[in-house]
Amino acid sequence: MGLPAGRKRSQKYRDLIRKTAFGVNFAVIGVESQTEVDYLMPLRVMSYDAGEYEHQAVGQRKTVRRTKGTSRAEFLSGFTKDSRLKPCMTLVLFYGESWDGSRDLHGILDFRDIPEELRAVVNDYQIQLLEIRKLPNTEVFQTDLKQVFNFIHCSNDKKKLRELVEHDPAYREMEEDAYEAAAVFTGAEELLEVEKFYEEGGKVDMCQALTALIADGRNEGRVLGRSEGREEGRVLGRDEGQLEEMLRIIRTMSAKGLEAFDIAKLLDKPEDDIERMIALLESNPKKSNSKLAQELIKQTRDLRE
């Protein structure tokens, strides 16, 4: 995900942010999920981390200025000599084939004709990049991330993928959000269509869903994949049930602060379509996804006529 030239970049939202406890202390860990290389990632990560520290500093400032006995310097800066901010880091999860962008700030700076002495004092900023398809060992993950990452590993190999889901019992009772993440990050959105394999309690049988999908003649020659173009009589390449599922995903992503461009990149859909769906969701917050799907289909038919 990333932003095109001329587009204002939001400094507020990460894909995910959590406080992680270490004894009595904690660190702030942000996670950015990338399906495409963002060539400005070092700057983006630096902005996120700086924003987090600034957010903490604002909180400290309010406390310090209400505390009696602070020095003039401490009051003006809103930070005492002994104040401390919580450590912050951003982990970039890359789901694509190969990251060919820079992994540090210096890599996107133009140092031509700049004296080495000056370059040495320009602060650098490293990004913590995890290339999911190149992970040597997923056993370190104790949650369903292991299944998601293994699925991504094998997504280009039909035989390996079948063996993976058939031999790992965890795929027969995957959490719904993990199942959807595996589908979205491999471009296998057809898996979201097999609702009959969704079970009670938010579980999904990936093994049965994948078997049914591979058997479908629409995917001949491919394990999973995106349809070529749009079929006549369908909205955004999806029928009503599939469109309803897409609206649900977009509603969730939008609520987490992702912009239309980011959602479009993640779902591999035209940004205009995503913006139209977000606008519909925002103007009808209480209306069900099913009703909104019907409205979108009607709008599309009216446009065609």
Secondary structure, DSSP 8 states (H G I E B T S, - for coil): ----TT----SS--SEEEEEEETTEEEEEEEEEESS--TTHHHHHHHHHHHHHHHHHHHHHHHHHHSTT--HHHHHHT--TT-----EEEEEEE-SS---S-SBGGGGS--TT--HHHHTTS---B-EEEEGGG-S--TT--STHHHHHHHHHHTT-HHHHHHHHHH-GGGGGEEHHHHHHHHHHTT-GGGGG-GGGEETTTEE-HHHHHHHHHHSGGGTT-SS---SS--TT-BTTB-HHHHHHHHHHHHHHHHTT--HHHHHHHHT--HHHHHHHHHHHHH-TTS-HHHHHHHHHHHHHHHH-
